């Protein structure tokens, strides 16, 4: 399991391109098809959230969901 103090930007950035907007980083959600980025990474809270499909969590949740594992 990944340490909760791991840098969520580095982990998620290995899978999707992220662009900084103010305090958050945005990219295309890997969990559904979209053309406009709705996937947000909030490094100051160490979480991600997709405003379209509702996926959210920490870096462990991201990797588990991406690789089809359940908690």
C-alpha positions in Angstrom: 0.0 0.0 0.0 1.2 3.5 -0.8 2.1 5.7 2.1 -0.6 8.3 2.6 2.1 11.0 2.6 3.0 10.2 -1.0 2.8 13.1 -3.4 -0.6 12.6 -5.1 0.5 14.8 -8.0 3.4 12.5 -8.8 1.3 9.4 -8.6 -1.7 10.6 -10.6 0.6 12.5 -13.0 2.1 9.2 -14.0 -1.3 8.3 -15.5 -2.8 11.5 -16.8 -1.6 15.0 -17.8 -2.4 17.6 -15.2 -2.6 21.4 -15.7 -2.4 23.8 -12.7 -5.4 26.2 -12.2 -5.1 28.2 -9.0 -4.6 25.7 -6.1 -5.8 22.7 -8.0 -4.6 20.6 -11.0 -7.0 19.4 -13.7 -7.0 16.7 -16.3 -9.2 14.3 -18.2 -10.8 11.8 -15.9 -9.4 8.3 -16.6 -12.7 6.7 -15.3 -15.0 7.9 -18.1 -14.8 9.5 -21.5 -14.7 13.3 -21.6 -13.4 16.1 -23.8 -13.3 18.8 -21.1 -11.2 18.2 -18.0 -13.4 17.7 -14.9 -10.8 15.7 -12.9 -9.3 17.7 -10.1 -6.3 17.0 -7.9 -6.1 18.9 -4.6 -2.5 18.4 -3.4 -3.0 20.5 -0.2 -5.7 18.0 0.8 -4.0 15.0 -0.8 -7.2 14.0 -2.7 -8.7 13.9 -6.2 -12.3 14.5 -7.3 -14.1 14.2 -10.7 -16.9 16.8 -11.0 -18.5 14.7 -13.7 -18.6 11.0 -12.6 -18.0 11.7 -8.9 -14.9 9.5 -8.4 -12.9 10.7 -5.4 -10.4 9.7 -2.8 -6.7 9.6 -2.1 -3.8 8.1 -4.1 -4.6 4.6 -2.9 -8.2 5.0 -4.0 -7.0 6.3 -7.4 -4.8 3.3 -8.1 -7.3 0.8 -6.8 -10.0 2.2 -9.0 -7.7 2.5 -12.0 -6.6 -1.1 -11.7 -10.1 -2.4 -10.9 -9.5 -3.4 -7.3 -12.0 -2.9 -4.6 -11.3 -1.7 -1.0 
